[in-house]
Amino acid sequence: MKLPTFLFLAALTLGASASITAVRDIFEHSCVECHNAEKDKGGLRMDVKASFLKGGDSGSPIDLKTPDKSELLRRVLLAHDDDEFMPPSSKKKERKPLTQEEINRLKNWITKGAKWDEKITLKHRERSATEEDYSKADPNLASIAVYPTSITLETKRDFHRLIILATDKNAVTRNVTSSVKFTIVDPSLTRIEGSTLFPIKDGATTVNIAFRGKELTVPVIVKDAVKDRRVSFQQDVIPVFTAAGCNTGACHGSARGQDGFMISLFGYDPKGDYQRVTREFAGRRINLALPEESLLLTKTIGSVPHTGGKLFEKDSAFYSTLLEWIKDGANYDPAEIALPIKIEVEPKEFLLEGSGRKIPLTVKATYSDGTDRDVSALSNYTSSNDNSISIDASSGISSSKTQGEAFLMARFHTFTEGSMAIVIPDGLKYSQPKLEPLNYIDQHVHNKLHKLRIIPSEICTDEIFIRRVYLDIVGLLPTEEELKVFVSDPNPKKRDTLVDELLERKDFTELWVMKWAELLQIRTTGNNSNDVTYKSALLWYEWLRGQIANNRPFNEIVRELLSATGGSYESPATNFFKSEQDIKKLTENVAQVFMGTRIQCAQCHNHPFDRWTMDDYYGFASFFTQVKRKRGEDPTDMIIYDGGGEIKHPVTNQNATPTYLGDGPAEIKGTTRRKAMAEWLTKPGNTWFARNVSNIIWSHFFGIGIVDPVDDVRISNPATNPALLDALGKKFTEYNFDMKRLVRDICTSRTYQLSTKANKTNKSDETNFSKSRIRRLRAEVLLDTLAQVTDTPNKFRGLPLGARAVNIADGNTSTYFLTTFGRATRKTVCSCEVKMEPNLSQALHLLNGDSVHNRIIRGKVINKMINDKFPPEEIVKSLYRKTLCRDPNETEVSRLNHTLANAKDPKEKAVVLEDIFWALLNSKEYLFNH
């Protein structure tokens, strides 16, 4: 079940040119010095086309009819001590033999017709340092790596390409595949062409790889070397459709197809595709009598009009695959056909220095029968950042451009995997700073920043830290007295102590109850039994508050929520199943909130940019099909219980089997489907849950997730620092899902305490936590701090005077201020519901509305200080400390004192002080956490 050999030829020559440019460097380095107009050794000139084709004393150097018999190839393949060996060495000059990669290029050029633009004249030039033979040890070389690390060749059609990368002591990677020395221990079992291995006969051997003093060994197993297999519709034909772009959403894979021909998006429905390809338009798409006349072939090579244009050549591997399948009868596969179960993309990560550096990706698919293939030539490739690193969509060869990073993705079958690549400028002057990590978080952040050659900002001041940590942990500002005590405290551990103190305040609980209430959609929807009534919402909110206040392990909270049964009043957690009663939306909500992934696309087709298939979607949905609802004794109450029910897969029309998302089928014995799913989701070994909750918590303190948005985890939206996210997830699990302990780790890290002031290296960094982000205060926190500093208590429906905005239980209860500043409506579970972006309406409301001005007048903060005989200068300092947690600087003091001095009387001074207070409350420094 391996690829046809001709697919290897496509992979081998992919991107190779048939023009002289493909071999120009070989001729100019190794040939033209002796074969030119002035020195035509052996009567042969190799600097111009006409003279080269004419040949010399030994005749023409190439044979276009039988390329393997070309004199030029014979000479370069001779023993190095043979008199006719090319390029020859002399006492005056040693010439290096051609590498295997150069020989392959030369052979390919001749096979393709030895095309040569007559305008091009070749001139001798010496090899540059990067083109030298790499046989000598390199003291700057740290290691070499080979991909894949082991190979199994099965059937005579099989092959595997090797890629060898070298990494220097600065972690910079380069592709040295064409420069290494390959030695096959038993050459009777396998042969190597370039860097690709082919089977000869069954057995086990090794390939030894040597490069500049470093050596590697690749185990090779050969099985069924003389056995062949038929071309398969699912294994070979559909991959050609995908690789050529036939079944994309822009072509025949769209919902309506293209030009009357439709196939499933990326091949998610192979049976339907086979029916449409072979049975529709009978005798034309597939012509068994005259296979070459099949529209499936003639349109793709452009011999008949095709809206999509010419897709590949007649002598290509793709054409050969389709033709062989049609000639063999265009059959469908037997039921036991092996299909891919995973793919591996290598290298997983690499660092390139300078522009124009190229690294190929290799993709290996593992099949359900245990075999594997090199599917690099059948995969589609994309880059998340073409400005820094581009990648050829079909060959998988990446090319560096400008400084930055990119996630390079490869897609084959239903799988998408990727590789993280970083580019740094050539010759960048950089010295790794000596930074003392305060905990594991800093170590992972520093490791990533070193790869990017970024130096983090300095630690923020005490004044900035106390303001930042108060707003983040309790959603309030420190009082003047708290500020004074903290700043004057000489204890070097005072920041850690402050974090511990804040975590024990009820305000921490209230802030996180609000955040999880948003994700759980705690809001009133009506007054009937099918609705979440105000009573239901309030009970649900109080249940959540109690869980978090008691610091119950968070996985236990979620487990109880997802498996809850009973009445919505008696068992408030059941309101989760009352608020959303559509099975599909409920399924999507659970995946998005608790696993951080959006599976909506897979409802209709396999996800085009992630791992999720329709099988995954309906398998996960089947956990919720047995949730039943009935009215309670109270007509507004609803009873949640488990009964029967199934959901059908829309393609197979069969009942979906309960299957854990991203895992295997569920074994449900002695429990309900929901309980089984809840146990699986929240168990300590489920990294999905731990990583997701950790990322949500991290995002709160940094304004951006390690995966961002936090609820959009997918292959094509990877973590910016996977090691950091893994570490946070592991710690959260080790802490028995204690949110407070994880928050403590975050807030006591050096990374959290960095300044917002950028340096030359990190001024453009927005995703790697090299500096603190400036973040607008969220609506509830902003309103609470306004009430706090102006001494004007808030009043909300159903809450006592002085309650905080973060205490509002019902998502449908709001104010103009909260709505304007982006409070979540809780209509969806999307993290995007909370609007943090500043806008004109907010600015106008603060400047012209009554929220700020009326509070200043009503609160009488300034009048109280005037009545207490505070000097105006001290009142100004107090206002700065209340709002900005700092004293005014010299410039501000001078300017404000001048303004106060111009006031004619105490009443006018009071107005000036109110204006200063108003200006501070409208300042960016107040409105933002920094």
C-alpha positions, 0 to 999 in steps of 0.5 A: 500500500505504498505510493507508485514509484512515479510519485517519487519522481515527482517528489525528487524533481519537484521544483527542479528546472529543466533550464541551464539555471538548474545546473549552471553552478555545476558547470561554472564551478567544475567545468568551464575553467577548462572548457571555454573559448580560450581553453577548450580542453579535449576540443569541448567548450561548455560555456555556450550552448551551440559549442556544448551540444556540438561536443569535442573529441569524444563526441557530444557530452549528452545523449538526449534519447538515452540520458543514462548513456551520456558521456558527461554522466559517465565521466562524473561517475567514474572512480576518482583516480580514473584518467577520464574522471571529471572534474579532474584534479592536478598538482596545481589545483584540487577539484572536488567531485560532484556531490550526489545531489549535483549528479542528480540535478545534472541527470534530471537536466539532461532527461528534461531536454537539456534546455539552454537559453542561447543568450546565456554564456557561462563563466568560471567562478570558484565555489563560495564558502557555503558551496564547499565540500563539508567533509572537514570537522566544523568547531561551530557545528553543534549537531546534525539531525536526520528526518525521518529517524528510521525507515520502513520500505514496503512493496516495490513502489515505496520510497522515503526521502531523507532530510539532514539539517545541521544546527550550529552553536547559536541554534541556527539551522541549515539544510545540508542534505546535498553535502553529507556522505551516505553509506548503506551498510548492505547495498543489496537491500536498498539503494539511494538516489540523491537522498531518497531510499528505494527497496531492492530486497527484503531485509534490515540494514542501516544508512550511515550519514557523515557530515563535518565530524558528526555521524548519524545512523538510520535503521532501514527495514525492507519488506515485500520488495518485489510485491506490487499493489494496485492504485487505490481510489482512497489511497492514491486518487483522492490524494491527487485531487487534494494535492492538485486543488480539485476538492478545495472550497474554491473549486469542485469541493464547494457546496455547489461544485464547479461547472456541474461537477462536485466532489466532497471538500478535501475528500471527506466523502470518498464513496460519494466522490467515487459515485460522482467521478465514475457514474455521473456523465457516464463514459466521459469523466471516465472512459474505460475504453480509451482511458487517455480520453477521460475528461478526468485526464484531458481537463487536468492537463489542459488538452480540453478547456477547463475553468481551473486551467492546466493542473499538471503535465502529461508526464507528471506523477499525478497524471500517471496515477489517474491513468493507471487507476482508470486503465485498471478499471477505475475500481473502488477500494475493498472494505478493508483498505488501510487509511491514514490514522496520523501524519508527522511533519518534520522538522518540528521547529527550526531557526534560520539566519538571513533571507533566502535560506531554504528548509524542506519539510517532510511528511510521513503518514501512518496507516491503519495497517501499521504501514507508513508512506512518505507523502511529502509530494502529496501534501498541501503547505501553507505559512501563517506568516509569508512575510517572514517565511514562505513555503511552496504550496506543493513542494513543502520547501520553506524560504526565509525572508524577514525577521519573525516567526511562522507556523508552517502547516502541512495537510494530508487526508484529514490531518493537519500538522505543522512546524514552527520556524523562526527567522533572524537577520543575518549578522545580527549583533546579539548577546544573550542577557543574563536573566535570573528566572523567578520561576518556570514561567520565566525559563520558558519565556526566556528560552523562546526570546533567545531563539528570537534574539529578543531582550525582555524589558526591565522590571516595572516599578513598585508603583506600576506593579501594585496598580497592575496586580490590584486591577488584575487580581481583585479588579480594584485600585489600591488605597493611598494607604496600601500604596504607601505601605507597599512602596515603602516596604524594604522587604525584597519578597513584598511583591510575592506577599502582596499577591498572596494577600490579594488572592485571599480577598473575596474580590478575587472570587467575585472577579472570576465568578464574573469571568466564568459566568460569561463563558457559561452564559449565565443570563435570563432568557424568559419566564417559562419552564424552557427559559432561564428565569431570573431565579434560575440565573441567580441560583446558578450564579450563587452556585458558581460563586460558592464553588470558587469561593471554597476554592474547589478544584476546578475540574470537579466544578466542571465535572459536576456541571456537565453531569448535573441532573435534577431541577433547575432550582434544586440543582442550579448547575443543571441550568447549563442544559437549560440555557442551551437545548440544541444538541449541536450548539451544546456540543460546540459550546462544551468543546469551545469553553472547556477544550478551547476549540471550535468544531462548528465547521465539522458539522457539515464537512471536515475542518479545512484548517484543523484536525476535526472531521465529521466523525469527530463532531457527531461522535462527540455530539452523541454524548448529549443526545440523551439529555432529557428535559421535563417541566417541574412542579413549579411551572418555571422549573425544569428537570434535567435527566438522562434518557435515550436518544441518538444522532445520525451521521449525515454522510453514513446515515448511521447512529454516531458512536460516542467518541471522545473529541481527539481521542477514542470511542467511549466505553460506557458501562454502569454510567451515563454518557454525560458522566463518562464524557465529564470524567474523561474531560476533567481527568488529570491526564486530559491535557486539553482541559488543563491547557485550556483553563491555564490559557484562559487564566494567562490571558486575563493577566497578559491581555492575550493568550498563549493561544489567542483567541483562547477559544480557538485552539487549532493546528493553524492557530498554534501556541506562541510558546508551546512549552510554556503552555504545556508547563502551565497545564502540568502545574495546574494539574499538579496543583489539583486544579487550584486556580489560586496557585496558578495565578500566584505562579503567574503574578510572581513571575518576572514575565508578569512584572515586566515594564511596558517600555520597549527596547530596540529588540522587542518594540514590535513583539506582541505575542512573546511576552517580552514586555507588558501589554497596555490593556484597557480596563474592562467595563465592570472594573472601570465602573467599579474603580470610578465608584471607588476613587470618587466615593460614589456607590453603584446601584444595580437591579437586584443588588444592594447599594454599593454592590460592584459591577462584577457582582451582577449575576444576570447577563441581561442586566446592564447599564449604558456605561457597561454596554458602551464599554463592552460588557459581555451580553452572554448570548454566546460562549465566544471570548470575543463577547467582551469588547476591550477595544477603545472607541469613539462612543467611550471617549465621548461618554467619558468626556461629555457624559455624566459618569465622570463629572457627576461622580466627582460632584456627587462624591465630594472627595475634593470637598472633604479634603478641602474641609480637612484643610488639605493644601491644594498641592497635597490634594493634587498628589492624593488625586494622582495616588488614588487614580494613577498610584503615583505622585505627579512628576516635576513637570506635572507639579509645576504646570498644575501649581501654576494653574492653581496659583492663577485661581482667584479664590477658594471656590475657583481653586475647588473648580480647578481641582475638580477639573484636574480630577476629571482630567485624571479620570479621562487620562489613558494612564487611568483607563488602561492597565500598564 
